[in-house]
Structures are given as structure tokens and as C-alpha cells.
Amino acid sequence: MTIKQLASFAVLNVNGGERVSFTYDEIDAETGDMISSNNKGNFFAVDENLKKDIEDIRAYIQEHKLAE
């Protein structure tokens, strides 16, 4: 059995849609050995709850990291 561990993700605005790109590692659940790393995937956010979460993250960054 393998464990997929999220390594990073980014949200990009592509043609008015939110595209989520991510990388992950696969780890052997019994030994802890790395099976593969830097695997990539992506999808468009279509779920309304996910789109709201993305909006909330952007607002947080704007308010707490970019405001002077």
C-alpha cells in the first residue's frame, strides 16, 4: 500500500476559471521508503465550496500579507 503525500499546490486563474496544480510524493506505507516524488496533477475548481475556500485564501493574503 502507498501513501500519497501532498508536497505543494498553487491556484492559477486561467481564462476566468480556477486551476489547481499540485505535486505529491508516493511513500511505501510499511517501510516509509520513497516510491516516487514530484508527481504532478491539476484540475479546475468547479465545486462551489472549493471556489469559496480559494476566494477566502486570496482575501487572507491580501489583508494580512499585502496590506500596509
C-alpha positions in Angstrom: 0.0 0.0 0.0 1.2 3.5 -0.8 0.6 6.9 0.8 0.3 9.9 -1.4 1.7 13.0 0.4 0.9 16.4 -0.9 4.1 18.4 -1.4 2.8 21.7 -2.9 -0.1 23.3 -4.6 -0.9 26.5 -6.4 -4.1 28.1 -7.7 -4.0 29.9 -11.0 -6.7 32.0 -12.7 -6.9 30.5 -16.2 -9.4 32.0 -18.6 -11.6 33.1 -15.7 -11.5 29.6 -14.1 -9.5 28.5 -11.1 -7.0 25.8 -12.0 -5.4 24.0 -9.1 -2.0 22.4 -9.7 -0.3 20.2 -7.2 2.7 17.9 -6.7 2.9 14.9 -4.4 5.2 12.1 -3.3 4.3 8.4 -3.1 5.6 6.6 0.0 5.5 2.9 0.9 3.1 2.7 3.9 5.0 -0.2 5.5 8.7 0.8 5.1 8.5 4.6 4.7 10.6 4.4 1.6 10.0 6.9 -1.2 8.5 5.2 -4.2 8.2 8.3 -6.4 8.5 12.0 -6.0 7.5 15.2 -7.7 4.4 13.6 -9.3 2.1 16.3 -10.8 -1.6 16.8 -11.2 -4.1 19.5 -11.9 -7.9 20.2 -12.1 -10.3 23.0 -12.5 -12.2 24.0 -9.3 -15.9 23.6 -10.1 -17.2 22.8 -6.6 -18.7 25.9 -5.1 -17.3 25.2 -1.6 -13.8 24.9 -3.0 -14.1 28.1 -5.0 -15.2 29.9 -1.8 -12.2 28.5 0.0 -9.9 29.7 -2.7 -11.5 33.1 -2.5 -11.0 33.2 1.3 -7.3 32.3 0.9 -6.8 35.1 -1.6 -8.6 37.6 0.8 -6.5 36.5 3.7 -3.3 37.0 1.8 -4.5 40.4 0.6 -5.5 41.5 4.1 -2.7 40.0 6.2 0.3 39.8 3.9 -0.1 42.6 1.3 -1.8 45.4 3.2 0.4 48.1 4.5 
